[in-house]
């Protein structure tokens, strides 16, 4: 699965005023992400329960996980000081937990549905919403990645990857629901969730490796 390019953890020194501006922008982006994902979780989990769709429920669960990751970035960007490397390491570990939690939830339910052959009902509302969500998540991910690159913020960059993954999940979930609605391919729904689970686990491992590097540098 393609992920956005990773920015270097180091960046050229920024003037204090510019750094403060970028940090405020980063925090606003995260608050916006939290607000979006709160509404998304309520809406898509409700649709998923109504349609019996694993992918929609998993999508809503992903939104809850991303709210946690966004909160971690807000905490990290609001603090500065001599212990910044240790704080960055801790933030990366927390974001890794978010990735692993998402992967575990998606994988367990996807495998269950593939084994039992449970079929989801069609959800036209879900298909329409996921189209809009994909555009929103990819746009947010690109914006966050640009800010993370300018700030040299590894936690923000990692959370941008989670937002990007949310966009990928939107596309795969949309594909699964569309294939089920058009051709009755029931397995496309859990298969899409399983693909995202693998990608989430891989992102979590990368975050842990980077967290170890920052801990050693502290």
NORFENJO-V602548 format. One line per field, one symbol per residue. ss: DSSP state (H for helix, E for strand, C for the rest). psi: psi as a letter, one per 20 degrees, with the letter a starting at -180 (. if undefined). Layout:
# NORFENJO-V602548
ss = ???
psi = ???
This chain:
# NORFENJO-V602548
ss = CCCCCCCCCCCCCCCHHHHHHHHHHHHHHHHHHHHHHHHHHHHHHHHHHHHCCHHHHHHHHHHHHHHHHHHHHHHHHCCCCCCHHHHHHHHHHHHHHHHHHHHHHHHHHHHHHHHHCCCCCCCHHHHHHHHHHHHHHHHHHHHHHHHHHHHCCHHHHHHHHHHHHHHHHHHHHHHHHHHHHHHCCCHHHHHHHHHHHHHHHHHHHHHHHHHHHHHHHC
psi = ppqqqpqqhqrqpqqgghggghghgggghhhhgggghghgggghhgggghikogggghghghhgghgghhhgggggiiqqahkhghhgggghhghhhgghgggggggghggghhgikppqrqnhhgggghghhgggghggggghhgghghhkogggghhhhhgghhgghgghgggghghghhiknhihfhhghhghgghghghgghghghhhghhhi.
